[in-house]
Amino acid sequence: MDTMLNYSKTLPVVSRPEVLVCGGGLAGIGAAVAAARSGAKTMLIDRMGFAGGFFTAIIGSAFDGFVDERSGTPVVGGIVFEMLERMGVVKPGQGPKLRYNVNGDLNFVEMHPERVIPRCDPERFKRAADQILQEAGVEVLYHTQVSDVVAKDGRVQSVIASNKAGLVAIEPRIAIDCTGDGDVAAWAGAPFEKAESLQPMSLHFRIAYVEPSFALRRDCARVLKEAHQRGELGLYAGPYPATFSGRDIYFNATRYPGDNTVPEDWTEAEIRGRDDAWKMFELWKEHLDAFKEAYFMTSGPTAGARESRRIVGDYVLTGEDVHQGRNQDDNVVLGAWRLDRHPPHESGYHDIPWTPPYAIPYRTLLPQGLENLLVAGRCHSATSEALASSRVTATAMGMGQAAGTAAALAVHAGTGTRDVSISELQGKLTEAGCILDAPDEAEIEVGDPDWYDG
């Protein structure tokens, strides 16, 4: 039987930043760096001991949504280019001139081996994230998690955080929710939605001393399918293998249906994910020569979620916006990822329809009913269908850069987030190297968007 506890405590106010960024994933890094570089006193908090989100807390390698798949032309710039430079993937200033693979998945690389792979190693990314945040002047507080929000009269007054100092309060002028799950916005009273059937969670894992080849993906898929048919393996995804170094492979291959805002679901995703990851590794080691010398290196520090709360903003990005590649007057970043909606109860590969580049409006970053809060990343205002495309890494970092720039403009003008001049915001983003115009269709030379098998 549920019981209630009334609890009262006086909390220390440990900081009063002009901009507080909650969550240090791709969106959070973009937001914090942009706000600080725009002259706002900025603080970033994250529950992990490092920044990077998908790349570091989950183990991922590629800036999904970074390019127009047909030509490999970048559609998200700014801090994404800078992070690629800092990790040694491209030389300084070279980023906009190159053509890139969609990501490091071996299937994409096989199709376009001549293109640059926009990938990174988790440890390189941790270091690069620390460096860019420190150089921008961001006050960073790791091991610090949002626990509650105090909001009144349409404004976030305090963000309650927990860390080894206990419960503390932070009082920002503008807050940016980059938690992925919309924790700050939801707890501040903003309206949100959840799909009836959420995309499943996944625990990534990394295997060392594998002999990579373009046949590896197909061989791994065959072994998993046969084991699934024999009843030796339950629900699984793909698999989607990619390499960091050429001597190890990380796999996006586990699949667990559930809601990561439900603690029991997230816990089960971790436990089952580890068990399934080891089963897959043992199957491949038994059946594939490429795994003869392989060993299980690590699983992600956390299981990743693709979808949970979606904030209802001043505009809701729709599937039609994505399908039709619509422009928007208040465009602040371009999306370009496929409609990648993982089924929660099916194994193997799934249909991933291609999309043209499309605009993501500033209005999708504005939660209804709150005047000093922005969101960025997969909790932004979108339908479940649209989010299947807009939720990914490069797009999230672009949203974050837009939100951080807008927050600083609002701070300097002494206004709310809705009073920001869109033309001034777009001008600042363009000056910072962001890309707001889709590639000219006449210049698209390469590619059949219907080739991909899953």
N, C-alpha and C positions, 0 to 999 in steps of 0.2 A: 504494500500500500504506500503510495506517494505521500510524503509529508513536506511541509514548507518550513524554512528557517528564515526568520527575520534577522538581518545582520547589519550592523552599523559600525562604521569605522572612519576616523579622520585620516585622510591621505595627504602625504606631502606632494606639493606641486614641484616636480623636479625640473621642468623646462617650460618655457613659453616661446616656442619658435614661431616665426612668421608662417612657415609651411611645415607641416608634419606629414611625412609619407609613411604609411603603414603597410609594410610588406616590401621585402628587398629582392623580389624576383625581377624578371625582365622589365615589367612595367614600372616597378618601384625604382630601379636603377635609373631608367629614363626620366622619371618624374623628379627624383631627388637631384640628379646632376643638372637637369634643365632649370629647375627652380633656383638652385644655388648659383649657377652661372649667370642667371638673370638678376642676381643681386639680392635675393631673399634669404634671410636666415633660415636654414633648412635642417631638419632632423629626420633621420630614417631609422625605423625600428624593424627588426625581423626576429622571428622565433628561433631561427637557426643560428649557428656560430659563424655564418658566412652569407654572402649575398649570392644571387644567381638563380634561385627558384628552379625552374625546369632543368637548367643545365647542370646544377650542382646538387640540389636536394633530391632530385629524381634521377639524375644521370641522363643527359641528352646531349646532342652534339650540333644541331643545325638550326639556323635562323629560318624556320618555316614561315612562309608568307613574305619572304624577302624579295622574291623575283616574280616577274611574269614568266610562267612556266614555258611558254612557247619560244621565247627568245633568250631567256636567261637574263633579261634586263632588270636591274634593281627597281623596285617600286617603293621601298622604305629606305631612307638614308639617315643622315644625322648621326646619332650616337651608335647606331648599328654599324656603320662604317668604321667608327672610331674603335669599337670593341674588336672588330676583325683586325684592325691595324695593331692594336695592343697585344693581340694573341699571335701575331706574326703570320696570319693567313694572307693578308695583302700588305703591300708597302704603303707608307703614308701618301695620301692623295691619289692612290691608284684605284680605290674602290669603285667610284662611279663609272670607270672606263672599262671594266671587265664584264664578262658574261659568266653566270653562275649556274651550277646545278640547283635544283629545287631544294635538295638537302643531301645528306650523306648516305641515304638508303642505297644499297648496292644496285637495286633495280634502276634508280634514276642515274646513277653513275655509269652504269652499263650503256644506257641510251645516249649519254652525252659525256664521254670520257674527256673531251677537250675542254670542258667548262670547269671553273674553279669550284671546289666544294666549300661552302660557307660553314665550316665546322669548327668546333673547338674541343679542347680537353677540359673536363671539370676543374682540375687543379689550376690550369692556366686561367680559366675564367674566374675562379675565386680571387686569384691574385690581381687580375686586370680590373675586376670590380672594386676591390679594396682601393686600388690605385686611383681609379677615375673618381670615386667618391671622395677620397681624401684630397685629391688635387683640386676638386671643385669646391672644397670647403664645407662639405656636408658633415654634420655631427651624426655619427653612426652609433647605434646602440643595438648590439646583437643579443641573443638569448632573452629577447623581450617580446612579449606577445600581447596583442590587444585582448583585453578581457571584458571590457564594457565601454559604453559611451554615455556621456551626460549631454543631452541636447535639450534646448529650450527655445521657443519662438523661432523655429526654423533654422537654428544655428547649432553647430557642434561646439559646446563649451569646453568639454574636457574629454580626452581619451584616457580611459583607465587601462593601464598596462601591468603585467605581472612579470617579475624577474627575480633574481636572487636577493634583491632588496625588498621583496614583498610586493604589495600593491602600491602603485604610484600613479599620479595624475600628470598629464601633459596637456597644456592649454594652448592650442595653436590658433592663429588667425584664420588660416585655411588648412583643411585636412584633405589628404588624397588617399583614397582607399585602393590599395594595390594588393589586397589580401587574396585575391582570386575568388574568394567565396563571398565577397561583399559584406564582411563582418561589420565594419564600421558603419556603413550605410544602413544595413538591416537593423543593427542595434540602436541606431540613431532615429529609427522610425520610418525610414524611406520604404516605399513600396517595392516589392520584389516578386519574382515569379520563379517557379521551379517546374521543369518538364515532368510530366507524369512518368515518363520512362527516361531516366538520366543515362547519359553515356557512361560506360563502365570505367572503373579505376584500373590502373596498371602499375605494377612494380617492375621497373627496368632492372636489368642485371648485365654484368660485364664478364666476359670470359677471355682469359689470356692464352696466348700461344695457340691461336687458331690459324690455319692456313686459309686466308681469304681468297675468294674467287667469285666470279659472277654467277657460277653455278651454286654457290653456297646457299643463297636464299631459297632456291627451288628445292635443293636437297633437304634443308632443314624443314621446309614446309611439308615435304612428302613424309618425312619421319613422324612429324607431329600428327598429321592427318591419319596415318596408319595406326598410330598409338591411340588416337581418339576413337577410331572405329573399333579397335579391340577393347575399348573400355579402360585403358591404362592411363588416360589423361582426360581431364575434364575440360571445362571451357578454356579456350585460349584465343589469342589474336595473331593474325599474320602467319609467320613472324616477320618483323621488320628489323633486319640487321644493318648496322652501320659501324664503321671503324674509326677510331680516334687516331691510330698510329700506323695501321697496317699489320700490327702484330696482335691486336686484340679486337674483339667484336662486342658491341653492346646490343642487347636485344630488347625491343618493345614487343613482348609476346604474351604476357599474362593478362588476364581479363577477369575483373570481379565486379558484378553488378551491385550497386549500392549508392549511398549518399554520403560523401565524406564530411558533411556537416553533422552527421550522426556518429558520435564517437565509436559506437559498437561496430558500425559498418566499416569505418576506416581501420579499426583494429583488425577486423577479420580480413580486410584486403591485404594488410601487411602479412599476416600469418599465412594465409592461403597463397599469397603471391610468392613468398619465399619457398614454400613447399613445391609449388608448380614450377618455379624457376629451376630448382634442383632436379625435378623430374625431367624437365626438358633437357638440361645439361647431360644428365645420365643417359637419356635416350640417344642424343647426338653422339656422345662419346662411345656408346655401344655400336652404333650403326654407321657412323661416318668417319672415314679415314682422316678428314681435315681436323678432327678433334682428338686424334691419338695422343698428342702431347699437351692437350688443353687442361687448364684447371679453372675452377670457379673463383673468380677474382673478388667480386663484390656485388651486392645488390644495392639499389638506391637507398639512401638514408630514409626516404619516405616513399610510400606509394603515391602516385600522382592522380589527380582528379581532372577530368576534362570539362566537367559541367556541374554546377550546383546552383547557387542563387544567381539570378540575372536581375539586376536592378532595373526598375522601370524609370526611365529618364524622360527628358523633354521630347526625345524622339526615340523610337524603337526601330533599330535596323532590321529589315525583313529579308526573307529568302529571295523575294523578287528583286530587292536592291542588289543583292549579291549576284543572282543569275543574270541580271541585265547589265551589270557593270555601271550602275547609276552614279552620276556625279551629284554632289551636294554643295550648296552655296557655302556651308560652314565646314567643308572638308578639312580635317586636320591630319589624316593619315590614310594611305591606300591599303586596302586588303587585297590579297591575291591567292590565298590558299584555297585548295579544293574544298568542297562541302564534305568534310571528313567526319562523318557521324558514325562512331563505332556502335554496333548493335550490342545491347547488354546480354543477350541470350543466344548468340550465334558464334560459332568458332571459325577460325581461318580468316580469309580476306573478305572485304566488303566493298561495295560499290562506292567510289569516291568521285562524284561528278566534277568535271573541270569548271572553273569560273574565270571570267575576265577580271582584270583589276577594277575595283569599285571604291567609292569614297565612304569613309566612316565619319559621320558628322560630330562636331563638338557637342551637339545636344545629347548624344548618347553617353557622354561623360558626366551629365548633370542629373543627379538623382532628384526626383520630384520632391518638393517640400523642404528642401534644405538649400541655404544660400551661401554656405562657406565650405561645401564638400564637393569634391570631384571623385570620380572613379576611373580606373584604367585597367585594362587587361580583360580576362574572361568574365568578370562580373559586370561589364558594361551593359548598356541597354540594347538588347538584341533578342529576337525570337530564338528559340532553340535551334531552328534550322540555320539561321544566319550565323549563330555562334559556332556552328560546326566549322565555319571558315575563319571567323574573326578571332577565335580564342588563342591563336598560336603565337610563338615567341617573338618574331620580328614585328608582327602587327602590334603585340602588346607593348613592346618597347617604344614603338612609334606613338601609341596612345599615351604612354607615360610621359614621353617628351612633350607632347602637346599639353597634357594636364599640368605638368610642372611649369611650363612656360606661361600658361594661362593663370596659374595660381600666383606667380610672381607679378604678373601684370595687375591682377586684382589687389594684391598687397600694396603695390606702389601707388595705385590710384585710390586706395581706400574704399574699394567697392566690393560687391558680391561677385560670385563667379559668373552670374548671368549678364553682368554689365560689361564684361570684357569685349573690346572691339575685335570682331572677327577678322577684319582686314589687317589690324595690327598684329594679332596673333599669327595669322597666316604669313605675314611678312617676316616676323621673328623666326618662325619655323623654317622658312625658305632661306633666310640668312644663315641659319645653323646647319644647312645642308640637307634638310628634310625634303622629300619628294612629294609634291601634292598633285602633280599632273600625270595622268596615265601615259604610258608609252604610245607614241603615234602609231596607229594601226598600219599605216603605210610602210613603217620601218620594221614591222614584224616579219622576219625572214624565215624563221625555222620553226618546225614543230607541228606535230599532230597531237592535239590535246586528248585524243581518245585512246592513246596507246596503253595507258597504265592499267595493270591487271589487278590492282587492289592495294 
